[in-house]
Amino acid sequence: MLAAQRKDLIVTTLREDGRVVAKELAARLDLSEDTIRRDLRELAADGLLHRVHGGALPASPAVADFTARTSIGTGAKAEVGRTAAALVRPGQTVAIDGGTTARELARALPADLRATVITHSPTIAVELSTHPTVEVVIVGGRLFKHSVVAAGALAHEAIGRVSVDAFFLGVTGIHPVEGLTTGDADEAAIKRAWSERAAETYVLGSGEKIGTASAFEVVPLSSVAAVVTDAAAPARGVADLRAAGVRVLGTD
């Protein structure tokens, strides 16, 4: 079998089964594991999968930069935003992560809501700048341009001095085994810091993120109150999350 054919088979297997196990695929094709691992490395370099111990998982499409992500799953993100907005109660202080789905949450907050939003995202702050009754607090730091959020030591220090009722977390991958992941180590650390300061953490996860993984773990699935997704999220992926003990909202 030619290398191109093997790679097509790997991509098809990922799409159908949700993972590739190198040892199993090597035995199936009567090839060495080294050959399959080389194919996996090359596909990972092309952004077509995410390598894990023993094989690979689907790569998240959400690792593109902020501008590119604005055109991915816009309807699903708006649906997630509306569901998440309904979780914010009057008088609460909540933290909202950066990202395109988080922006939909900000847009969906009711016009008569009285609450405080703390964010390290200039995009979220600007989105809420015209909201009549939401107080906005901005956390500053080094600008991580890929996601348009503050990062670094200044952001960490500021986050460590506040407590919030809820944190609405954006990630690039939501997987029942690999957990909640994102594509940058520093950004993952900021997200963890927020989650540690929140009474509850809700994950903003439109369907294209479910069943995928990125390089850096944020927090375990066991530490979040729920994953908020959309009605078109993959049924198998949602079922796997629920089997892992995760509460999933927004699928009805």
C-alpha positions in Angstrom: 0.0 0.0 0.0 1.3 3.4 -1.0 1.9 6.1 1.7 -0.8 8.3 0.3 -3.3 5.4 0.5 -2.2 4.6 4.1 -2.7 8.2 5.1 -6.2 8.3 3.5 -7.1 5.2 5.5 -5.8 6.8 8.7 -7.9 9.9 8.2 -11.0 7.8 7.3 -10.4 5.6 10.5 -10.2 8.8 12.6 -13.4 10.1 11.2 -15.3 6.8 11.6 -13.8 5.5 14.9 -12.6 8.6 16.6 -9.1 7.3 17.2 -6.3 5.3 15.5 -4.2 2.8 17.5 -0.9 2.4 15.8 -0.3 -1.2 16.8 -3.7 -2.3 15.6 -3.5 -0.6 12.3 0.0 -2.0 11.7 -1.2 -5.5 12.3 -4.3 -4.9 10.1 -2.0 -3.8 7.2 0.8 -6.2 7.9 3.2 -3.3 8.3 5.7 -2.2 11.0 4.5 0.1 13.7 7.4 2.4 12.7 5.8 2.9 9.3 2.4 3.8 10.8 4.1 6.1 13.4 5.9 7.9 10.5 2.6 8.4 8.7 1.0 9.8 11.9 3.9 12.2 12.4 3.5 13.5 8.9 -0.2 13.9 9.2 0.2 15.6 12.5 2.6 18.1 10.9 -0.1 18.8 8.3 -2.6 19.5 11.1 -4.8 16.5 10.2 -4.6 14.7 13.5 -3.3 15.0 17.1 -0.8 12.3 18.2 -1.2 10.7 21.6 0.5 7.7 23.2 0.0 4.7 21.0 -1.8 6.4 18.2 -3.8 9.5 17.3 -7.0 11.4 17.8 -8.8 13.9 15.6 -7.2 17.4 15.6 -9.4 20.2 16.6 -10.3 22.8 13.9 -10.4 25.4 16.6 -6.6 25.8 16.8 -6.7 28.4 14.0 -6.2 32.0 14.9 -9.0 34.2 16.1 -9.8 35.7 12.7 -10.0 32.3 11.0 -12.2 30.9 13.7 -14.8 33.5 13.3 -16.1 31.7 10.2 -16.1 28.2 11.8 -19.5 26.9 13.1 -21.0 30.3 13.6 -24.6 29.0 14.1 -23.5 26.4 16.6 -21.4 28.9 18.6 -24.3 31.3 18.8 -26.5 28.4 20.1 -23.8 27.6 22.7 -23.7 31.3 23.6 -27.4 31.5 24.2 -27.5 28.4 26.4 -24.5 29.6 28.4 -26.0 33.1 28.9 -29.0 31.5 30.5 -26.7 30.2 33.3 -25.7 33.7 34.4 -27.8 34.9 37.3 -28.5 38.5 38.3 -26.0 39.8 40.8 -23.3 37.3 40.0 -19.7 38.0 39.2 -18.5 35.8 36.3 -15.4 35.4 34.3 -15.6 34.9 30.5 -12.7 33.5 28.5 -11.6 34.7 25.2 -12.6 33.2 21.8 -15.3 33.3 19.3 -17.8 31.2 21.2 -17.2 33.3 24.3 -18.0 36.4 22.2 -21.4 34.8 21.4 -22.0 34.3 25.1 -21.3 38.0 25.7 -23.7 39.0 22.9 -26.4 36.8 24.3 -26.5 38.2 27.8 -29.9 39.8 28.5 -30.1 43.5 28.1 -31.6 43.9 31.6 -29.0 41.6 33.3 -27.2 43.2 36.3 -24.0 41.4 36.8 -20.2 41.8 36.8 -18.1 40.3 34.0 -14.3 39.9 34.5 -12.4 39.0 31.4 -8.8 38.9 30.1 -10.2 39.3 26.5 -10.3 42.8 25.0 -12.8 41.4 22.5 -15.2 40.4 25.2 -14.7 43.7 27.0 -15.5 45.7 23.8 -18.5 43.5 23.1 -19.9 44.3 26.6 -19.0 48.0 26.5 -22.5 49.0 25.3 -24.4 46.7 27.7 -26.4 49.0 30.0 -26.2 47.1 33.3 -23.2 44.8 33.1 -20.1 46.0 34.9 -17.0 45.1 33.0 -13.5 44.5 34.6 -10.6 43.9 32.3 -7.5 41.8 33.3 -4.4 43.0 31.5 -1.1 41.4 30.6 1.0 40.4 27.6 -1.3 40.2 24.5 -1.5 36.7 23.1 -2.3 37.7 19.6 -3.4 34.3 18.4 -6.5 34.3 20.6 -6.5 38.1 21.4 -6.3 37.6 25.2 -4.0 38.7 28.0 -1.4 36.2 29.2 1.8 36.1 31.2 2.7 37.0 34.8 0.6 40.1 35.0 -2.6 38.3 34.1 -1.8 35.4 36.4 -1.3 37.8 39.4 -4.5 39.7 38.7 -6.6 36.5 38.3 -5.2 35.2 41.6 -6.7 38.2 43.4 -10.3 37.7 42.4 -13.1 35.1 43.0 -16.0 34.5 40.7 -19.3 32.6 40.8 -18.7 31.0 37.4 -16.0 30.8 34.7 -17.0 30.2 31.1 -14.1 28.3 29.7 -13.1 28.1 26.0 -11.1 25.1 24.8 -10.1 23.6 21.5 -10.6 20.0 22.4 -13.1 18.1 24.5 -12.4 14.4 24.7 -13.6 11.8 27.2 -10.1 10.4 27.8 -7.7 13.2 26.9 -10.0 15.8 28.7 -10.1 19.5 28.0 -7.2 20.8 25.9 -5.9 23.8 24.0 -3.1 24.5 21.6 -0.8 26.8 23.7 0.8 26.1 27.1 0.7 29.7 28.4 -3.0 30.0 27.4 -3.8 26.7 29.1 -2.2 28.0 32.3 -4.3 31.2 32.3 -7.5 29.1 31.8 -6.5 26.9 34.7 -5.9 30.0 36.9 -9.4 31.2 36.1 -11.0 27.8 36.9 -9.2 27.7 40.2 -10.8 31.0 41.2 -14.3 30.0 40.2 -17.0 28.3 42.2 -18.1 26.6 38.9 -16.6 26.2 35.5 -18.7 25.7 32.4 -17.0 24.6 29.1 -18.1 26.4 25.9 -17.9 23.5 23.4 -19.6 23.7 20.0 -19.9 20.3 18.4 -16.7 20.4 16.2 -14.6 20.4 19.3 -16.1 17.2 20.9 -14.0 14.1 20.3 -10.9 16.1 19.4 -7.7 17.0 21.3 -4.9 19.5 21.3 -1.5 19.4 22.9 -2.0 21.0 26.3 -4.4 19.9 29.1 -6.4 22.7 30.7 -8.3 21.0 33.5 -9.7 17.5 34.0 -13.3 16.9 32.9 -14.1 16.0 36.6 -13.5 19.6 37.6 -16.1 21.2 35.5 -19.8 21.7 36.2 -20.9 21.0 32.6 -20.0 21.1 29.0 -22.3 23.5 27.0 -22.7 22.4 23.4 -25.2 22.6 20.5 -28.0 20.4 19.3 -26.0 19.2 16.3 -23.1 18.0 18.4 -22.0 14.5 17.5 -24.3 12.0 19.3 -21.5 9.5 19.9 -19.1 12.1 21.3 -21.8 13.4 23.6 -22.7 9.9 24.8 -19.0 9.2 25.5 -18.7 12.4 27.6 -21.8 11.4 29.6 -20.5 7.9 30.1 -17.4 9.5 31.5 -19.6 11.3 34.1 -19.8 14.7 32.4 -23.0 16.8 32.4 -23.7 18.0 28.9 -26.1 20.9 28.3 -27.7 22.2 25.0 -28.3 18.9 23.1 -32.1 19.0 23.5 
